[in-house]
Amino acid sequence: KLRNNTLLLVCSDNGCELGAGQAGPLKGYKTHLFEGGIRSPLVVWGPGLIAEDAVGTRNKTSVFSAIDLTPSLLKLAKAEAPAGTIYDGEDVLDTLLGRSTAGRQAEIYFRRPPDRKNFYGYSQLPDLAMRKGAWKLLCDYDGSRTQLYNLESDPGEQNNLAAEKPDLVSTLTANLLAWNQSMPQDK
């Protein structure tokens, strides 16, 4: 009875430690804002809940964040959030259940741990990053040293397109800096 009414999510921590794993073609390690440091796998199991045509498949296109799990699982459980609670996450339940490959619509923002400017052989690591659709922007706290990648065509972040797309860089940088200013500062 529980087998057909249970959803198991097996989530991993983001990134791998240097020497303790590898991220394939992805650049970076744990604490880096490159894809090798922020991506994490997710396995979803739920025989009575997963779409039949999705069973045993791998979704390589959907992008969402762990913050999206809470509103999605609340919907699955038909549970209400506590009064006055506002979640940063989005409902991605149809994606978790294999009914869709749609990802999160809003941007995903990242901030590097403050004590890791130079880490695992990388020096002067970017301080901030954001993902909006296929685009990923990285920069420092003051908006300098921008890097822009199209992760659909360049998941290994090898071809910095910032100089070729100044308008996009300007817009994304402004959004990223505004987000960072709205967050509590690291101590």
QUIKA-V263980 format. One record per backbone hydrogen bond with DSSP energy under -1.0 kcal/mol. CO is the residue of the C=O (numbers start at 1). NH is the residue of the N-H. If there is no record, write none. Layout:
CO	NH
CO	NH
This chain:
2	5
8	45
10	43
16	30
17	20
23	26
27	36
29	32
34	37
34	38
35	39
39	15
41	12
43	10
45	8
46	49
46	50
51	54
54	57
63	104
65	68
66	69
68	72
69	73
70	74
71	75
72	76
73	77
74	79
75	78
82	85
92	96
93	97
94	99
94	100
95	98
97	51
108	131
110	129
113	116
117	125
119	122
122	119
127	112
128	139
129	110
130	137
131	108
132	135
134	151
135	132
136	149
137	130
138	147
139	127
139	128
140	143
144	140
147	138
148	161
149	136
150	154
154	157
161	165
165	169
166	170
167	171
168	172
169	173
170	174
171	175
172	176
173	177
174	178
175	179
176	180
177	181
178	182
